[in-house]
Amino acid sequence: MKAPLLETEVRMQGEFPVVDARGEVIGDSGPILKQAIREATNRGTQVLVNLCDVAAMDSAGLGVLIEASNRFCPGTMHIFGCNSRILRLFDITGLAKVFDVHMSEEEALAHARETVEKPAPPPAACVPVW
């Protein structure tokens, strides 16, 4: 039996759900990440996505992150731990300006706490519809 390309786990870090992803977010593994992010949104209004152990990502993975960021209010999905290849992918596609990307979990948590303390007024279309 072939091992899955991607494994995910949703854990709580204080009041914030964290999606830990391990493996490759490519091709058919995209829906695995999507399901984990969906589960995390049921646990909190701010979601952290840990890509520390993600070795590769393609357009399927980008699509999942784009869809997820479009489903949330701005600044409520915090991505951290990207390797240099994923950061370069975000830069090339222009998504580095769209995603809330942090180098560490601590940095992402601090920003999530700030967002909770000083929320921006949400746009009218800012309702998760997963």
N, C-alpha and C positions, 0 to 999 in steps of 0.2 A: 504494500500500500504506500502510495506516494504521500510525503509530508506536505501539509499546506504551505503555500508561499508566504502567508501572513497569519500571524496570531495576534489577537488583541485581548486586552483585559481592561475593565473599567474599575477604578478604585477611587476612593474618596481621599482627598488631601484637605483636611479641615472641612469646610463647607463646599469645596469645589470638586466636581468629578474630573478625573484625569483618565484619558484614553491612552493606554500604553500599547504601542504597536511594535511588533517584532517581525522582521522578514523583509519582503518586497511588496510594495503596493503597485502591482503591475497586472494588466489584463484582468483576469477573472477574480483577482483578490480584492478589487475595489469595493464590491458590496460588503465584504467582511468589515472593512473600516467604516463604511457608511452605517452599518448596523450598530457598531460600537459607539459611534458618535450619536446616533439616535438614542441609544440606551442612556448615554451620559446626559443628554438634554432632559431626560425624565428625572434626573437626580439634582439638577441645579441650573441656574440661569447663566452661569459662566462655565465654559467648558475648556479644559486644557488638553491639547493633543501632543503627546510625547512621541517624537520621531527619532529619538536617540538610537534606537536599534533597528531603524529602517535603512537597509542597504541600498535600495533602488526604488525609484518612483517613475512612472510614465504618465501618459495623458489620462489614463483611467484613474490613477491616484489624484492627479491634479483636478480632474472633474469632480471627484468626491469632495475634495476640500473646497472647491469653488461652490458647489451646490450647498454644502454645509454653511459656508460663510454667507451665502445669499439668503439662507433660511433664518439667520440670527440677526439681532440688532448689531450695528457696527460695534466692534470692540468687545464682543462677548465670547469669541472663540480665539483662544491663545495657543499658538503653535510654538513648540520649543524643541531644541536638541537636533536640529537639522544638520546633516553632514554637509561638506562643501559641495558635493554634487547636487544635492537637493536645493541648497541655497542658490547655486548657479542656475538651476532650472527655474526657481522663483524669479531670479533677476532677469533671465532671458525672456521669460513670458510676461514680465511686468507685474507678476503677482506679489513680488516683494513689497510693492506699494499698497496692495490690497489686503494681504494677510497681516495679522498682528503676530510677528515672528520675534521670538526671544531666544537667547543663547542657552538659558538654563531654566529649570523648573522654578527655582527661587525667584528669578526675574519675572517669569510668567505669572506666578502666584501674586507677587507684589502688584503687578499691573491689574490683575483680576480684582484684587482687593480695592485698588484705587477706583476702578470702574464701578464697583458696587457702592463705594462711598460717595462718588461724584458722578452719577450716571448722566450721560448726555440724553437730551430729549429724543425718544425714539421716533423714527419716521413712521408714517401711518401704515406702511406695508411691512412692519417689523414684527411679524408673528410667525413662529415656527409652524410649518404645515407638513411635517413628516408624516 
